[in-house]
């Protein structure tokens, strides 16, 4: 039995991670998520139930639609993802798969930012950078509109920044 946080286990699948991103900007139904992600309605419902069970989404409203009821969900907002350490390899793998998909969909000839770093900085510099990175991602999330809203562009942003341990000392060669 895994002791990994159930929220991280729920996000270990790239489809659920993408769903959560889509549900950040506007409430959506399983049918709308299925269309956006090009998956079956049944599969979208299954993934949505997993996110709901983990407490990552909540019911936003229920609307009458074609003689039935459409249940729309939204992401539960909070800083919990940043604070988690256990299970990070699961999340990193899901982020990496989504990053590969997003790169394949990058608009040709458009500006972007790509960087990678493994650096040694002072604790103060790291704390300041962490605050700025968090502020940038919060700004993007706060500006998010529903998918395909007029006057918007689709943006992919993946960020994982963390303090690392010192590497083990290199073995001496004879």
Backbone as a printed PyTorch tensor [residue, N CA C, xyz], in Angstrom:
tensor([[[  0.8420,  -1.1830,   0.0000],
         [  0.0000,   0.0000,   0.0000],
         [  0.8870,   1.2450,   0.0000]],

        [[  0.6680,   2.1240,  -0.9390],
         [  1.4760,   3.3330,  -1.0590],
         [  1.0070,   4.3810,  -0.0560]],

        [[  1.9530,   5.0960,   0.5230],
         [  1.6170,   6.1840,   1.4380],
         [  1.7080,   7.5310,   0.7260]],

        [[  1.9350,   7.5180,  -0.5860],
         [  2.0230,   8.7480,  -1.3590],
         [  0.7010,   9.4950,  -1.2660]],

        [[  0.7810,  10.7990,  -1.1290],
         [ -0.3970,  11.6540,  -1.0530],
         [ -1.3740,  11.2980,  -2.1800]],

        [[ -2.6540,  11.0660,  -1.8690],
         [ -3.6170,  10.6950,  -2.9100],
         [ -3.7580,  11.7460,  -4.0130]],

        [[ -3.4730,  13.0110,  -3.6830],
         [ -3.5400,  14.0530,  -4.7200],
         [ -2.4220,  13.8670,  -5.7340]],

        [[ -1.2320,  13.5070,  -5.2490],
         [ -0.1300,  13.2580,  -6.1790],
         [ -0.3970,  12.0060,  -7.0130]],

        [[ -0.9610,  10.9670,  -6.3950],
         [ -1.2970,   9.7600,  -7.1610],
         [ -2.3220,  10.0870,  -8.2400]],

        [[ -3.2860,  10.9510,  -7.9090],
         [ -4.3000,  11.3340,  -8.8930],
         [ -3.6670,  12.0830, -10.0650]],

        [[ -2.6340,  12.8520,  -9.7940],
         [ -1.9810,  13.6360, -10.8420],
         [ -0.8800,  12.8720, -11.5640]],

        [[ -0.6610,  11.6370, -11.1710],
         [  0.3870,  10.8350, -11.8100],
         [  0.0280,  10.4880, -13.2490]],

        [[ -1.2000,  10.7080, -13.6420],
         [ -1.6180,  10.4570, -15.0240],
         [ -1.6730,  11.7890, -15.7660]],

        [[ -1.0140,  11.8960, -16.9190],
         [ -0.9610,  13.1890, -17.6180],
         [ -2.3260,  13.7280, -18.0340]],

        [[ -3.2960,  12.8620, -18.2990],
         [ -4.6290,  13.3520, -18.6730],
         [ -5.2670,  14.0810, -17.4960]],

        [[ -5.1150,  13.5390, -16.2960],
         [ -5.7070,  14.1990, -15.1290],
         [ -5.0020,  15.5290, -14.8390]],

        [[ -3.7030,  15.5840, -15.0560],
         [ -2.9760,  16.8350, -14.8760],
         [ -3.4770,  17.8850, -15.8730]],

        [[ -3.6850,  17.4780, -17.1170],
         [ -4.2230,  18.4090, -18.1260],
         [ -5.6430,  18.8350, -17.7660]],

        [[ -6.4470,  17.8950, -17.2660],
         [ -7.8120,  18.2400, -16.8590],
         [ -7.7880,  19.3280, -15.7930]],

        [[ -6.9300,  19.1410, -14.8010],
         [ -6.8570,  20.1120, -13.7190],
         [ -6.4710,  21.4830, -14.2600]],

        [[ -5.5450,  21.5260, -15.2100],
         [ -5.1680,  22.7970, -15.8340],
         [ -6.3560,  23.4410, -16.5280]],

        [[ -7.1280,  22.6500, -17.2630],
         [ -8.2950,  23.1840, -17.9730],
         [ -9.3780,  23.6580, -17.0140]],

        [[ -9.5340,  22.9550, -15.9050],
         [-10.5830,  23.2970, -14.9430],
         [-10.2110,  24.4960, -14.0810]],

        [[ -8.9800,  24.9740, -14.2020],
         [ -8.5530,  26.1320, -13.4330],
         [ -9.2490,  27.3950, -13.9080]],

        [[ -9.4280,  27.5210, -15.2220],
         [ -9.9380,  28.7740, -15.7830],
         [-11.4520,  28.8460, -15.8550]],

        [[-12.1210,  27.6980, -15.9140],
         [-13.5770,  27.7180, -16.0440],
         [-14.1430,  26.3460, -15.6970]],

        [[-15.3360,  26.3060, -15.1230],
         [-15.9600,  25.0070, -14.8720],
         [-16.2800,  24.3110, -16.1940]],

        [[-16.0240,  23.0150, -16.2370],
         [-16.2960,  22.2260, -17.4350],
         [-16.9330,  20.8980, -17.0400]],

        [[-17.6880,  20.3420, -17.9490],
         [-18.3070,  19.0330, -17.7480],
         [-17.3780,  17.9470, -18.2810]],

        [[-17.6990,  16.7050, -17.9650],
         [-16.9190,  15.5850, -18.4940],
         [-16.9920,  15.5820, -20.0230]],

        [[-18.1430,  15.9270, -20.5770],
         [-18.2930,  15.9570, -22.0380],
         [-17.3910,  17.0250, -22.6530]],

        [[-17.3400,  18.2020, -22.0420],
         [-16.4840,  19.2750, -22.5630],
         [-15.0090,  18.8960, -22.4370]],

        [[-14.6320,  18.2750, -21.3300],
         [-13.2540,  17.8230, -21.1550],
         [-12.9000,  16.7570, -22.1830]],

        [[-13.8310,  15.8480, -22.4480],
         [-13.5980,  14.7980, -23.4450],
         [-13.3220,  15.4110, -24.8120]],

        [[-14.1190,  16.4090, -25.1920],
         [-13.9030,  17.0820, -26.4880],
         [-12.5500,  17.7780, -26.5210]],

        [[-12.2160,  18.4840, -25.4670],
         [-10.9760,  19.2570, -25.4220],
         [ -9.7400,  18.3550, -25.4480]],

        [[ -9.8300,  17.2030, -24.7950],
         [ -8.6930,  16.3010, -24.6780],
         [ -8.7080,  15.1770, -25.7130]],

        [[ -9.7340,  15.1510, -26.5550],
         [ -9.8710,  14.1270, -27.6020],
         [ -9.8460,  12.7100, -27.0070]],

        [[-10.6470,  12.5250, -25.9410],
         [-10.8110,  11.2090, -25.3240],
         [-12.3030,  10.9160, -25.2180]],

        [[-12.6530,   9.7000, -24.8810],
         [-14.0680,   9.3460, -24.7670],
         [-14.6980,  10.0120, -23.5450]],

        [[-16.0080,  10.1840, -23.6120],
         [-16.7430,  10.7570, -22.4830],
         [-16.5950,   9.8650, -21.2540]],

        [[-16.6430,   8.5460, -21.4470],
         [-16.5020,   7.6110, -20.3260],
         [-15.1390,   7.7560, -19.6520]],

        [[-14.0810,   7.8760, -20.4600],
         [-12.7380,   8.0250, -19.9010],
         [-12.6050,   9.3680, -19.1780]],

        [[-13.1640,  10.4190, -19.7470],
         [-13.1320,  11.7290, -19.0920],
         [-13.8650,  11.6670, -17.7530]],

        [[-14.9980,  11.0040, -17.7160],
         [-15.7600,  10.8590, -16.4640],
         [-14.9610,  10.0950, -15.4220]],

        [[-14.2940,   9.0390, -15.8500],
         [-13.4850,   8.2340, -14.9270],
         [-12.3540,   9.0740, -14.3230]],

        [[-11.6430,   9.8100, -15.1660],
         [-10.5530,  10.6520, -14.6690],
         [-11.0920,  11.7660, -13.7650]],

        [[-12.2220,  12.3410, -14.1160],
         [-12.8260,  13.3980, -13.3080],
         [-13.2250,  12.8640, -11.9320]],

        [[-13.7580,  11.6460, -11.8800],
         [-14.1040,  11.0330, -10.5850],
         [-12.8600,  10.8530,  -9.7140]],

        [[-11.7490,  10.4810, -10.3350],
         [-10.4950,  10.3040,  -9.5780],
         [-10.0190,  11.6390,  -9.0120]],

        [[-10.0970,  12.7040,  -9.8000],
         [ -9.7190,  14.0310,  -9.3160],
         [-10.6470,  14.4870,  -8.1880]],

        [[-11.9300,  14.1900,  -8.3260],
         [-12.9110,  14.5530,  -7.3010],
         [-12.6330,  13.7940,  -6.0080]],

        [[-12.3750,  12.5040,  -6.1100],
         [-12.0920,  11.6900,  -4.9240],
         [-10.8480,  12.1680,  -4.1900]],

        [[ -9.8950,  12.7280,  -4.9260],
         [ -8.6510,  13.2290,  -4.3220],
         [ -8.8150,  14.6540,  -3.7850]],

        [[ -9.9830,  15.2530,  -3.9930],
         [-10.2180,  16.6060,  -3.4920],
         [ -9.5970,  17.6970,  -4.3360]],

        [[ -9.2910,  17.3820,  -5.6010],
         [ -8.6520,  18.3610,  -6.4820],
         [ -9.6480,  19.1720,  -7.2980]],

        [[-10.8740,  18.6580,  -7.4310],
         [-11.9300,  19.3820,  -8.1290],
         [-13.1810,  19.3660,  -7.2560]],

        [[-14.0800,  20.2880,  -7.5640],
         [-15.3530,  20.3360,  -6.8460],
         [-16.4610,  20.6540,  -7.8290]],

        [[-17.6630,  20.2460,  -7.4820],
         [-18.8200,  20.5200,  -8.3200],
         [-19.0940,  22.0180,  -8.3070]],

        [[-19.1100,  22.6340,  -9.4860],
         [-19.3490,  24.0750,  -9.5880],
         [-20.8310,  24.3610,  -9.7650]],

        [[-21.4950,  23.5840, -10.6230],
         [-22.9280,  23.7630, -10.8430],
         [-23.4880,  22.5680, -11.6100]],

        [[-24.8020,  22.4900, -11.6210],
         [-25.5240,  21.4750, -12.3850],
         [-26.5200,  22.2340, -13.2450]],

        [[-26.4550,  22.0110, -14.5600],
         [-27.3220,  22.7270, -15.4930],
         [-28.1570,  21.7400, -16.2860]],

        [[-29.3650,  22.1590, -16.6230],
         [-30.2060,  21.3400, -17.4980],
         [-29.6260,  21.3950, -18.8990]],

        [[-29.5440,  20.2050, -19.5420],
         [-28.9910,  20.1570, -20.8970],
         [-29.5850,  18.9590, -21.6240]],

        [[-30.2730,  19.2330, -22.7250],
         [-30.8690,  18.1920, -23.5740],
         [-31.6740,  17.1740, -22.7720]],

        [[-32.5130,  17.6620, -21.8870],
         [-33.3690,  16.7890, -21.1050],
         [-32.6640,  16.0800, -19.9570]],

        [[-31.3890,  16.3510, -19.7710],
         [-30.6280,  15.7350, -18.6810],
         [-29.9920,  16.8010, -17.8200]],

        [[-29.0250,  16.3750, -17.0410],
         [-28.3000,  17.3160, -16.1860],
         [-26.8170,  17.2640, -16.5230]],

        [[-26.2260,  18.4230, -16.6690],
         [-24.7940,  18.5390, -16.9360],
         [-24.1180,  19.0170, -15.6570]],

        [[-23.2050,  18.1980, -15.1540],
         [-22.4520,  18.5320, -13.9380],
         [-21.1290,  19.1410, -14.3700]],

        [[-20.9000,  20.3780, -13.9460],
         [-19.6530,  21.0550, -14.2950],
         [-18.7850,  21.1900, -13.0470]],

        [[-17.4900,  20.9050, -13.2290],
         [-16.5300,  20.9210, -12.1300],
         [-15.5030,  22.0170, -12.3380]],

        [[-14.8930,  22.4420, -11.2370],
         [-13.7970,  23.4140, -11.2900],
         [-12.6750,  22.9110, -10.3840]],

        [[-11.4660,  23.4090, -10.6400],
         [-10.3050,  23.0420,  -9.8300],
         [-10.4270,  23.6760,  -8.4510]],

        [[-10.0310,  22.9320,  -7.4410],
         [ -9.9340,  23.4740,  -6.0930],
         [ -8.5990,  24.1920,  -6.0170]],

        [[ -8.6310,  25.4440,  -5.6830],
         [ -7.4020,  26.2420,  -5.6730],
         [ -6.6870,  26.1290,  -4.3420]],

        [[ -5.3790,  26.1320,  -4.4110],
         [ -4.5880,  26.0600,  -3.1930],
         [ -3.1370,  25.8120,  -3.5270]],

        [[ -2.2620,  26.0420,  -2.5780],
         [ -0.8230,  25.9130,  -2.8240],
         [ -0.2760,  24.5110,  -2.5540]],

        [[ -1.1400,  23.5230,  -2.3620],
         [ -0.6970,  22.2130,  -1.8730],
         [  0.3710,  21.5690,  -2.7370]],

        [[  0.3220,  21.7220,  -4.0440],
         [  1.2670,  21.0340,  -4.9290],
         [  2.7060,  21.4600,  -4.6550]],

        [[  2.9140,  22.7330,  -4.4200],
         [  4.2420,  23.2590,  -4.1420],
         [  4.8100,  22.6850,  -2.8570]],

        [[  3.9530,  22.4200,  -1.8990],
         [  4.4040,  21.9910,  -0.5800],
         [  4.7160,  20.5010,  -0.4920]],

        [[  4.3150,  19.7220,  -1.4690],
         [  4.5120,  18.2780,  -1.4110],
         [  5.9220,  17.8910,  -1.8220]],

        [[  6.4690,  16.8970,  -1.1440],
         [  7.7730,  16.3630,  -1.5420],
         [  7.6750,  14.8820,  -1.8350]],

        [[  6.9360,  14.1660,  -1.0000],
         [  6.7810,  12.7400,  -1.2290],
         [  6.0080,  12.5250,  -2.5350]],

        [[  6.4380,  11.5990,  -3.3270],
         [  5.7420,  11.3030,  -4.5720],
         [  6.1040,  12.2220,  -5.7260]],

        [[  7.0830,  13.0880,  -5.5490],
         [  7.4600,  14.0010,  -6.6200],
         [  7.8810,  13.2820,  -7.9080]],

        [[  8.5250,  12.1150,  -7.8450],
         [  8.8440,  11.4280,  -9.1030],
         [  7.5920,  11.1170,  -9.9410]],

        [[  6.4810,  10.7790,  -9.2920],
         [  5.2330,  10.5350, -10.0250],
         [  4.7920,  11.7980, -10.7570]],

        [[  4.8150,  12.8990, -10.0490],
         [  4.3970,  14.1660, -10.6390],
         [  5.3620,  14.6010, -11.7320]],

        [[  6.6600,  14.4330, -11.5050],
         [  7.6540,  14.8200, -12.5080],
         [  7.4580,  14.0260, -13.7980]],

        [[  7.1520,  12.7470, -13.6780],
         [  6.9240,  11.9250, -14.8670],
         [  5.7000,  12.4070, -15.6350]],

        [[  4.6330,  12.7390, -14.9210],
         [  3.4300,  13.2510, -15.5630],
         [  3.6880,  14.6030, -16.2270]],

        [[  4.4230,  15.4800, -15.5340],
         [  4.7800,  16.7770, -16.1150],
         [  5.6200,  16.5970, -17.3780]],

        [[  6.5630,  15.6590, -17.3410],
         [  7.4280,  15.4250, -18.5040],
         [  6.6180,  14.9390, -19.7030]],

        [[  5.6620,  14.0400, -19.4720],
         [  4.8270,  13.5640, -20.5880],
         [  3.9880,  14.6950, -21.1610]],

        [[  3.4220,  15.5320, -20.2930],
         [  2.6460,  16.6660, -20.7810],
         [  3.5260,  17.6660, -21.5170]],

        [[  4.7390,  17.8690, -21.0370],
         [  5.6610,  18.7840, -21.7120],
         [  5.9740,  18.2950, -23.1230]],

        [[  6.1930,  17.0050, -23.2870],
         [  6.4360,  16.4480, -24.6230],
         [  5.2440,  16.6900, -25.5440]],

        [[  4.0270,  16.4910, -25.0310],
         [  2.8220,  16.7410, -25.8340],
         [  2.6960,  18.2190, -26.1890]],

        [[  2.9900,  19.0820, -25.2210],
         [  2.8660,  20.5170, -25.4720],
         [  3.8970,  20.9960, -26.4850]],

        [[  5.1110,  20.4920, -26.4020],
         [  6.1510,  20.8750, -27.3620],
         [  5.7260,  20.4920, -28.7770]],

        [[  5.0830,  19.3470, -28.9130],
         [  4.6120,  18.9180, -30.2330],
         [  3.5510,  19.8770, -30.7800]],

        [[  2.8490,  20.5660, -29.8940],
         [  1.8170,  21.5010, -30.3190],
         [  2.2650,  22.9500, -30.3140]],

        [[  3.5670,  23.1900, -30.1900],
         [  4.0570,  24.5690, -30.1600],
         [  3.8080,  25.2510, -31.4950]],

        [[  3.2950,  26.4570, -31.4280],
         [  3.0120,  27.2310, -32.6400],
         [  4.3290,  27.6440, -33.2880]],

        [[  4.5270,  27.3210, -34.5750],
         [  5.7770,  27.6680, -35.2590],
         [  5.9960,  29.1840, -35.3000]],

        [[  7.2330,  29.5770, -35.1080],
         [  7.5940,  30.9840, -35.2460],
         [  7.1440,  31.8820, -34.1140]],

        [[  6.6880,  31.3070, -32.9940],
         [  6.2410,  32.1440, -31.8820],
         [  7.3090,  32.1850, -30.7970]],

        [[  7.2610,  33.2430, -30.0110],
         [  8.2320,  33.4190, -28.9300],
         [  7.9080,  32.4910, -27.7670]],

        [[  8.9210,  32.0980, -27.0590],
         [  8.7570,  31.2750, -25.8700],
         [  9.9790,  31.4260, -24.9920]],

        [[  9.9960,  30.7120, -23.9040],
         [ 11.1390,  30.7070, -22.9930],
         [ 11.4600,  29.2540, -22.6850]],

        [[ 12.6980,  28.8710, -22.8930],
         [ 13.1550,  27.5260, -22.5470],
         [ 14.4460,  27.6750, -21.7760]],

        [[ 14.5050,  27.0420, -20.6330],
         [ 15.7090,  27.1090, -19.8220],
         [ 15.8360,  25.8590, -18.9770]],

        [[ 17.0280,  25.5680, -18.5610],
         [ 17.2950,  24.4650, -17.6520],
         [ 18.4440,  24.9130, -16.7600]],

        [[ 18.4360,  24.5040, -15.5210],
         [ 19.4990,  24.9600, -14.6270],
         [ 19.7180,  23.9830, -13.4850]],

        [[ 20.9770,  23.8370, -13.1220],
         [ 21.3720,  23.2050, -11.8720],
         [ 22.4750,  24.1100, -11.3440]],

        [[ 22.1370,  24.9380, -10.3690],
         [ 22.9960,  26.0430,  -9.9530],
         [ 23.2480,  26.0020,  -8.4540]],

        [[ 24.2690,  26.7120,  -8.0380],
         [ 24.5470,  26.9470,  -6.6200],
         [ 24.3070,  28.4310,  -6.3770]],

        [[ 23.3390,  28.7580,  -5.5210],
         [ 23.0260,  30.1520,  -5.2080],
         [ 22.8600,  30.2900,  -3.6970]],

        [[ 22.8670,  31.5120,  -3.2240],
         [ 22.6800,  31.7380,  -1.7870],
         [ 21.2320,  31.4190,  -1.4110]],

        [[ 20.9880,  31.0680,  -0.1500],
         [ 19.6100,  30.8170,   0.2890],
         [ 18.6970,  32.0220,   0.0400]],

        [[ 19.2090,  33.2310,   0.2060],
         [ 18.3960,  34.4220,  -0.0430],
         [ 18.0360,  34.5490,  -1.5220]],

        [[ 19.0010,  34.2970,  -2.4030],
         [ 18.7320,  34.3620,  -3.8450],
         [ 17.7100,  33.3010,  -4.2370]],

        [[ 17.8090,  32.0990,  -3.6620],
         [ 16.8640,  31.0240,  -3.9580],
         [ 15.4660,  31.3850,  -3.4740]],

        [[ 15.3480,  31.9340,  -2.2700],
         [ 14.0410,  32.3180,  -1.7410],
         [ 13.3960,  33.3990,  -2.6040]],

        [[ 14.1820,  34.3790,  -3.0360],
         [ 13.6520,  35.4600,  -3.8810],
         [ 13.2170,  34.9160,  -5.2380]],

        [[ 14.0170,  34.0480,  -5.8300],
         [ 13.6690,  33.4670,  -7.1300],
         [ 12.4010,  32.6200,  -7.0110]],

        [[ 12.2970,  31.8400,  -5.9410],
         [ 11.1190,  30.9950,  -5.7270],
         [  9.8570,  31.8560,  -5.6310]],

        [[  9.9280,  32.9740,  -4.9180],
         [  8.7710,  33.8780,  -4.8090],
         [  8.3940,  34.4400,  -6.1760]],

        [[  9.3940,  34.8350,  -6.9770],
         [  9.1050,  35.3970,  -8.3040],
         [  8.5100,  34.3390,  -9.2410]],

        [[  9.0660,  33.1320,  -9.2090],
         [  8.5230,  32.0590, -10.0540],
         [  7.0770,  31.7550,  -9.6750]],

        [[  6.8010,  31.7150,  -8.3860],
         [  5.4300,  31.4730,  -7.9270],
         [  4.5050,  32.5970,  -8.3930]],

        [[  4.9810,  33.8320,  -8.3000],
         [  4.1790,  34.9820,  -8.7250],
         [  3.8780,  34.9250, -10.2260]],

        [[  4.8660,  34.5330, -11.0200],
         [  4.6610,  34.4300, -12.4740],
         [  3.6020,  33.3800, -12.7900]],

        [[  3.7020,  32.2150, -12.1690],
         [  2.7220,  31.1550, -12.4490],
         [  1.3360,  31.5370, -11.9240]],

        [[  1.2760,  32.2250, -10.7910],
         [ -0.0070,  32.7030, -10.2690],
         [ -0.6190,  33.7110, -11.2310]],

        [[  0.2010,  34.5990, -11.7660],
         [ -0.2750,  35.5940, -12.7340],
         [ -0.8730,  34.9090, -13.9680]],

        [[ -0.1830,  33.8870, -14.4850],
         [ -0.7190,  33.1660, -15.6430],
         [ -2.0260,  32.4580, -15.3000]],

        [[ -2.0750,  31.7870, -14.1580],
         [ -3.3120,  31.1060, -13.7550],
         [ -4.4600,  32.0940, -13.5760]],

        [[ -4.1820,  33.2270, -12.9500],
         [ -5.2270,  34.2350, -12.7270],
         [ -5.7330,  34.8330, -14.0320]],

        [[ -4.8950,  34.8810, -15.0640],
         [ -5.2840,  35.4420, -16.3590],
         [ -5.9790,  34.4160, -17.2550]],

        [[ -6.0170,  33.1600, -16.8260],
         [ -6.5660,  32.0910, -17.6690],
         [ -8.0420,  32.3180, -17.9890]],

        [[ -8.3770,  32.0610, -19.2330],
         [ -9.7420,  32.1590, -19.7390],
         [-10.2340,  30.7520, -20.0820]],

        [[-11.5280,  30.5790, -20.3020],
         [-12.0060,  29.2600, -20.7410],
         [-11.3350,  28.8570, -22.0570]],

        [[-11.1990,  27.5430, -22.3010],
         [-10.5780,  27.0950, -23.5570],
         [-11.2540,  27.7140, -24.7790]],

        [[-10.4440,  28.1780, -25.7140],
         [-10.8920,  28.7410, -26.9950],
         [-11.6420,  30.0650, -26.8610]],

        [[-11.5150,  30.7700, -25.7270],
         [-12.1830,  32.0630, -25.5740],
         [-11.6420,  33.0300, -26.6240]],

        [[-12.4990,  33.8450, -27.2120],
         [-12.0290,  34.8110, -28.2190],
         [-10.9330,  35.7100, -27.6490]],

        [[ -9.9270,  35.9800, -28.4710],
         [ -8.8410,  36.8730, -28.0830],
         [ -7.7860,  36.2370, -27.1920]],

        [[ -7.8070,  34.9030, -27.0820],
         [ -6.8080,  34.2290, -26.2450],
         [ -5.8730,  33.3830, -27.1010]],

        [[ -4.7100,  33.0750, -26.5590],
         [ -3.7800,  32.1320, -27.1690],
         [ -3.5590,  31.0080, -26.1710]],

        [[ -3.3560,  29.8200, -26.6790],
         [ -3.1010,  28.6570, -25.8310],
         [ -1.6220,  28.6770, -25.4290]],

        [[ -1.3480,  28.5840, -24.1380],
         [  0.0110,  28.6620, -23.6060],
         [  0.2950,  27.4180, -22.7760]],

        [[  1.4660,  26.8560, -22.9540],
         [  1.9130,  25.7550, -22.1030],
         [  3.0060,  26.2550, -21.1830]],

        [[  2.8800,  25.9700, -19.9010],
         [  3.9060,  26.3740, -18.9360],
         [  4.0930,  25.2370, -17.9360]],

        [[  5.3030,  24.7480, -17.8390],
         [  5.6310,  23.6770, -16.9000],
         [  6.8090,  24.1430, -16.0710]],

        [[  6.6790,  24.0610, -14.7580],
         [  7.7430,  24.5450, -13.8940],
         [  7.8750,  23.6310, -12.6950]],

        [[  9.0910,  23.2310, -12.4340],
         [  9.4200,  22.4880, -11.2320],
         [ 10.7830,  23.0060, -10.8000]],

        [[ 10.8430,  23.7260,  -9.6980],
         [ 12.1000,  24.2750,  -9.1970],
         [ 12.2040,  23.8980,  -7.7300]],

        [[ 13.3620,  23.3980,  -7.3110],
         [ 13.5080,  22.8980,  -5.9460],
         [ 14.9690,  22.8910,  -5.5370]],

        [[ 15.1820,  22.9410,  -4.2330],
         [ 16.5270,  22.8270,  -3.6900],
         [ 16.9440,  21.3640,  -3.7500]],

        [[ 18.1910,  21.1260,  -4.0930],
         [ 18.7080,  19.7640,  -4.2290],
         [ 19.6770,  19.4470,  -3.0880]],

        [[ 19.8880,  18.1710,  -2.8590],
         [ 20.8980,  17.7490,  -1.8930],
         [ 22.2570,  17.7570,  -2.5750]],

        [[ 23.3050,  17.7820,  -1.7810],
         [ 24.6490,  17.6710,  -2.3390],
         [ 24.8130,  16.2810,  -2.9420]],

        [[ 25.4960,  16.1990,  -4.0740],
         [ 25.7390,  14.8690,  -4.6510],
         [ 26.6920,  14.0890,  -3.7450]],

        [[ 26.6060,  12.7720,  -3.7910],
         [ 27.5700,  11.9870,  -2.9930],
         [ 28.9740,  12.2180,  -3.5290]],

        [[ 29.9600,  12.1100,  -2.6380],
         [ 31.3470,  12.3150,  -3.1010],
         [ 31.7150,  11.3010,  -4.1670]],

        [[ 32.4740,  11.7430,  -5.1470],
         [ 32.9050,  10.8500,  -6.2280],
         [ 33.9040,   9.8390,  -5.6640]],

        [[ 33.7880,   8.6150,  -6.1270],
         [ 34.7350,   7.5780,  -5.7070],
         [ 36.1020,   7.8620,  -6.3260]],

        [[ 37.1310,   7.6750,  -5.5380],
         [ 38.4800,   7.8930,  -6.0550],
         [ 38.8800,   6.7510,  -6.9580]],

        [[ 39.4730,   7.1000,  -8.0690],
         [ 39.9460,   6.0600,  -8.9880],
         [ 41.3720,   5.6710,  -8.6230]],

        [[ 41.7170,   4.4100,  -8.8460],
         [ 43.0760,   3.9270,  -8.5530],
         [ 44.0500,   4.3670,  -9.6000]]])
